[in-house]
Structures are given as C-alpha cells and as structure tokens.
Amino acid sequence: MSVIMILIGISLTVALVFLLAFLWATTSGQYDDDYTPSVRMLFEDTIPDDQEN
C-alpha cells in the first residue's frame, strides 16, 4: 500500500511540473505568433542550388 502512495505522489509531482512548464511557456509569449500562420501558404518551398541533382 505504501508503494501506491509513493507512486501517486511522484505522478502528482510530475503532473505539477508539466503544468508549471506549460503555464510558463504561455505567459512568456512562446505561442504568440499571429503573423506566420496567415502567410505560410505564400512561402515557396524551393530546393537550394547546392542540393539539386
């Protein structure tokens, strides 16, 4: 029974770490890219000259 309590404690700790990392990423502006998705289809996918066969 004590092993289950230890595993629950570890899993809650890991979940809390991931939640804090997600909150830090969203508040630091990591997901704030409003420009690129709207013009992504306008970019051309060209092969550089040195990679052509």
N, C-alpha and C positions, 0 to 999 in steps of 0.2 A: 504494500500500500504506500510506503514511503517513496518508492521509485516513481509511482504515478504522480505524486505531489511534486517531486523534483522535475519530472518531465513537463508537467503543466507550468511550473514556474519558469523553466527555460523557454518554453514555447511562447509564453506571455511576454517574456523579456525580448525575444527575437521579434515578435509582432510589434512591440512598442518601438524598437529600434527602427524597423522599416517604416512605421507610421511617422516617426520623427524625421527620418530622411526624406520622406515624401513631402511633409509639411515644409521642411527647409527648402526643398527644391522648388516648390510652388511659390513660396514667399520671396525667394531670391531672384525671381524673374527668369528662371531657366526655360519656362514654357511660353514666354511672351514673344512669339514670332508671328506677327499678324501679316507681314508683307510677303514672305516667301511662298506660302501655300497658294496664294492667289495668282502668282505669276510663274509657278513651277512648270505649267504646261507650255509656257512660251520659251523655255530654255531648250536649246538644241543639244542632242546627245551626239557629239562628234567624236571621232577617234583621232587622237593626236597623230601627227605625221610620222613620228618615230615608231608607232605601233602598227602601222598598216603593213599588210603582206604584199 
